Amino acid sequence: MSKPRQIISIGGGGFGRNPGEGIVERYILEQTKKRKPNICFIPTATGDLEAYKLNYYATFASLNCVPTHLDFFKRTPDLEKLISSQDAIFVGGGNTKSMLAVWRDWGLDKILKKAYQKGTVMSGVSAGAICWFEKGITDSWADELKIMDCLDFVSGVCCPHYDEEPQRRPTVHKMLKRKLFEACFAIDGGCALHLIDEKPYKAVVFNKRKNAFEVTKKNTKINEKPFSKLAIY
């Protein structure tokens, strides 16, 4: 029996902000259905920031798993071998555009797609949340939020930090009004959108009063339809 294809896109929070807490991280590991899963952190979007990796290990070392990470700015390992041995992938936040450029140059995008189709749980925060979608709303450019092409494992547009950063919600609304897209998956900080076989399954909430939404426009009205919630805090 084939494994479900799973993506867990976190709108903000997790070990980058709260190392050692491990609430959403435990949820990600549980979805692998393994007793002691292998998980790989990919911090490309921050240029393999050392402090980010320390927070990762500080969190996952206390969970029942085998954590590792992938560097691109030191000696890079055999990517196919590393990724194919993982039960879950966690992609960190940072500059999405730069991250995807590096991945594509090394062929990691294709290796991740193969692993995803075989049932490796894909997850991440911010850049690591939007990268799996057809398009994402990103702050990779300093001057304004922009929409960019991503990996297209899932069709549609994704916006993280929906309630956390003041320009996120108005930018999504403005883009809908300009008909740049018909709908957007918008994810609050403290919440993750869990997709199974490319369909939204639950808004996984690890902070109170958070959610994920399908944002659409009908006539002149913006609609924010919340997904059904699974509270894990």
C-alpha positions in Angstrom: 0.0 0.0 0.0 1.5 3.4 -1.0 2.0 6.0 1.6 0.0 9.3 1.5 1.8 12.4 0.2 2.0 14.9 3.0 3.1 18.5 3.4 3.0 20.5 6.7 3.4 24.2 6.0 4.0 26.3 9.1 2.9 30.0 8.9 5.5 31.1 11.6 7.0 29.9 14.8 8.5 26.5 15.8 12.1 25.9 16.8 13.5 29.0 15.1 11.7 31.1 17.7 11.1 28.7 20.5 13.9 26.1 20.6 13.2 23.1 22.8 9.4 23.6 22.7 8.8 21.0 20.0 5.0 21.1 19.7 4.6 21.2 15.9 7.8 19.4 15.5 6.5 16.4 17.4 3.3 16.5 15.2 5.5 16.3 12.0 7.4 13.3 13.3 4.2 11.5 14.2 2.9 11.8 10.6 5.8 9.5 9.5 4.3 6.6 11.5 7.8 5.5 12.3 9.0 4.6 15.8 12.2 6.6 15.5 12.0 8.6 12.2 14.9 10.1 10.3 14.5 13.9 9.8 16.7 16.3 7.8 16.7 20.0 8.2 17.5 22.1 5.2 18.5 25.7 6.2 19.5 27.0 2.7 17.2 30.0 2.9 19.4 31.5 5.7 22.7 30.5 4.0 23.0 27.5 6.4 23.0 29.8 9.5 24.7 28.0 12.4 22.4 29.4 15.1 19.4 28.0 13.2 21.0 24.6 13.1 21.7 24.8 16.9 18.0 25.5 17.5 17.0 22.6 15.3 19.2 20.1 17.2 18.2 21.6 20.6 14.6 20.8 19.7 14.8 17.5 17.8 17.5 15.9 20.0 14.8 15.7 22.8 12.3 14.1 20.5 12.3 10.4 19.4 14.0 10.7 16.1 17.3 10.7 14.2 18.0 14.4 13.2 20.5 15.4 10.5 20.9 18.5 8.3 21.9 19.4 4.8 24.5 22.2 4.1 25.0 23.7 0.7 27.6 26.3 1.7 30.2 23.7 3.0 31.0 20.4 1.4 27.7 19.0 0.1 26.9 15.3 0.5 25.4 12.8 -1.9 21.9 14.4 -2.1 20.0 11.4 -3.5 21.4 9.1 -0.8 20.7 11.6 2.0 17.2 12.5 1.0 16.1 9.0 0.1 17.0 7.8 3.6 14.7 10.4 5.4 11.2 9.9 6.7 10.7 13.7 7.0 12.2 16.9 5.7 12.1 20.3 7.4 12.9 23.4 5.4 13.8 26.6 7.3 12.7 30.1 6.7 14.7 32.9 5.0 15.1 34.0 1.3 12.9 31.7 -0.8 14.2 33.0 -4.2 17.8 32.4 -3.3 17.0 29.0 -1.7 15.2 27.7 -4.8 17.9 28.9 -7.1 20.5 26.9 -5.1 18.3 23.8 -5.0 17.6 23.9 -8.7 21.3 24.3 -9.5 22.1 21.2 -7.5 19.0 19.2 -8.7 17.5 19.0 -5.2 14.1 20.1 -6.4 13.8 16.8 -8.4 15.2 14.7 -5.6 12.7 16.2 -3.1 9.8 15.6 -5.6 10.7 11.9 -5.9 10.9 11.6 -2.1 7.6 13.3 -1.7 5.9 11.0 -4.1 7.2 8.0 -2.2 5.7 9.3 1.1 8.5 11.4 2.8 6.7 14.0 4.9 7.6 17.5 3.6 7.5 20.3 6.1 8.9 23.8 6.9 8.2 27.3 8.0 7.9 30.5 6.0 10.1 29.9 3.0 9.8 26.2 3.9 6.0 26.6 4.0 5.5 28.2 0.6 8.2 26.4 -1.4 6.0 23.3 -2.0 3.2 25.3 -3.7 2.8 26.4 -7.3 3.4 30.0 -6.1 4.2 31.7 -2.9 4.0 35.3 -1.5 7.5 36.1 -0.3 9.6 38.9 1.2 12.7 37.7 -0.6 12.9 41.3 -2.1 13.5 44.0 0.4 11.1 46.6 -1.0 7.8 44.7 -1.2 6.0 41.4 -0.9 5.9 39.6 -4.3 4.5 36.5 -5.8 7.0 34.0 -7.1 7.0 30.5 -8.8 7.8 27.7 -6.4 8.2 23.9 -6.7 4.6 23.2 -7.7 4.1 20.0 -5.7 0.7 21.5 -4.8 -1.3 23.8 -7.1 -2.3 27.2 -5.7 -0.7 30.1 -3.9 0.5 30.2 -0.2 1.1 33.1 2.1 2.7 32.5 5.6 2.8 35.0 8.6 -0.8 36.0 7.7 -1.5 37.5 11.0 2.1 38.3 12.1 3.4 40.8 9.6 1.3 43.9 8.9 1.7 43.8 5.1 0.7 40.2 4.6 -3.1 40.4 4.8 -3.5 43.6 2.7 -1.1 42.3 0.1 -3.1 39.1 -0.4 -6.3 41.1 -0.6 -4.8 43.5 -3.2 -3.4 40.7 -5.3 -6.9 39.0 -5.3 -8.5 42.3 -6.4 -5.9 42.6 -9.2 -6.8 39.0 -10.2 -3.2 37.8 -9.9 -4.8 34.5 -8.6 -8.3 33.3 -7.6 -7.5 31.9 -4.1 -4.7 31.8 -1.6 -3.8 29.5 1.3 -3.0 32.0 4.1 -1.4 30.6 7.3 -1.1 32.4 10.6 2.0 32.2 12.8 1.5 29.5 15.4 -0.4 27.4 12.8 0.4 24.9 10.1 -1.6 23.8 7.1 -1.4 20.0 6.8 -2.1 18.8 3.2 -2.6 15.1 2.3 -2.4 14.1 -1.3 -2.4 17.7 -2.4 -5.6 18.5 -0.5 -5.9 20.6 2.7 -6.6 18.3 5.6 -6.4 20.4 8.8 -5.2 23.7 10.2 -2.8 22.3 12.9 -2.8 25.0 15.6 0.0 25.2 18.2 -0.8 28.6 19.6 -4.2 29.9 20.7 -6.5 31.9 18.4 -4.6 31.0 15.2 -5.8 29.4 12.0 -5.3 28.9 8.3 -7.7 30.2 5.6 -8.6 29.9 2.0 -8.9 33.5 0.9 -11.0 34.3 -2.2 -12.8 37.2 -3.7 -16.4 37.2 -4.8 -17.5 40.3 -6.6 -15.9 43.0 -4.5 -15.9 41.0 -1.2 -12.9 39.2 0.2 -13.8 35.9 2.0 -11.5 34.2 4.5 -12.8 30.7 4.9 -11.1 28.9 7.9 -10.0 25.3 7.6 -11.1 22.9 10.3 -8.7 23.0 13.2 -6.7 20.5 15.1 -5.4 22.1 18.3 -2.1 20.5 19.6 -1.0 23.1 22.2 
